[in-house]
Amino acid sequence: MSADPAIVTALLAELADAPDGMSLPRLCKRLGVRMSVLLRTLAWIGEDDTGGVHGAGWVRTIEDGARTLAVLTDAGRQVLHDTDDPPLSR
C-alpha cells in the first residue's frame, strides 16, 4: 500500500505555495480529503518514522501552539522541481 500519487502531487503543490507551512485542517479542505487520508499520505512522504518505516522526507510536520503545520522540505521542493510526473508513480 502507498500514497495516492494525485494526492501527493496536489499536497506538494499546495505546500510549495505556502512557505511558512499550512495547517492540517486547511490542507484537508484545500485537497478535498479527510484527515485520515492526509495523515496516511504524510506518513509515506513525511520525515517521521511510522511503524519502523522512514518516510520519503518531502514534508515536515511542526507544532505551532495548538496547530500542526505541514511544511515542504528542500527534498520535497527538489521533487517538484525535477519531475512533471506524480512523484510516487515512478
Stockholm file with secondary structure:
# STOCKHOLM 1.0

chainA/1-90         MSADPAIVTALLAELADAPDGMSLPRLCKRLGVRMSVLLRTLAWIGEDDTGGVHGAGWVRTIEDGARTLAVLTDAGRQVLHDTDDPPLSR
#=GR chainA/1-90 SS CCCCHHHHHHHHHHHHTCTTCEEHHHHHHHHTCCHHHHHHHHHHHBSSEETTEECCSSEEEEEETTEEEEEECHHHHHHHHHCSSCGGGC
#=GC SS_cons        CCCCHHHHHHHHHHHHTCTTCEEHHHHHHHHTCCHHHHHHHHHHHBSSEETTEECCSSEEEEEETTEEEEEECHHHHHHHHHCSSCGGGC
//
